[in-house]
Amino acid sequence: MTTLALDGRDSPPLTLNSLLGSERALAALGLLLLALLPPTLFAGLVDGRMTNDVTVWSKPVKFQVALGVYVLTLAFFARWLPEGTQQKGWYRIYIGAVIGAIGLETIWLMAAAANGVPAHFNETPVGEVIYMAMGGFAVVLTSASAVYAWQIGRNRQTELAPVVKESIVAGLALVLPLTVITAGTMSAFGGHWVGGVRSDAAGLAIFGWARDGGDPRVAHFFSTHAMHFLPVAGLGSLVVFGRDEVRPIRVATILLVALVAFTFVQALAGRPFLGFLG
């Protein structure tokens, strides 16, 4: 049995080992974050304390999923870094800093939940200092997507189909600037509500986005997942238009940026995403 490879040719079936890629440290971190999910979910079931009208453990759960998927995706893409990159001193130091930033973010989220206090927008003196530090760590960990975009983009030896390579590089490259803009705005606002009730209890199912006012987390979501949406579009283009036709992915890139801009402006205007659903 064979599958369609990212170079447009047949390849052996994917295995767990091949999916995890060559960046073992990031892969191990991703699996550890996902392994934290069951005990964190259990804590949410037995702990009745609330913040923003939802369990104090909801934020650690969301971040464990988001960060776990993020680093596992980077680990998968690491196979297309230029040969020898992962053995270089600057790279190992940098990846260590990224892992450290994610570790500290996770520890703070768990500690805040355990103490029954908000991890974000905590208005106590200590909470504000920690929140500012976490913002710096967030930039460090998100910058890994830009570094990977730069390195994969300069790799001339990869056998990736041109359309797939462009989709991966574009998706990774968009994450940092779009996320900094959307997350930075939320930080300046002191919350993720623009109008409506400052509560997460009646948010959109699964995502928790506000349904009675604007919510910049919508644009933030599409920003951070550009590294997933565009490569998927690249694979679709590979199948439909062939390996060398890159114009469809460039259109998809423009459309994704437009979607982020639209949902961002919509949130700032105090209008809920998918407001017509209720």
Summary of the structure (lengths in Angstrom):
residues: 278
radius of gyration: 19.6
end to end distance: 46.3
largest distance: 59.5
contacts: 873
relative contact order: 0.11
helix: 67%
strand: 4%
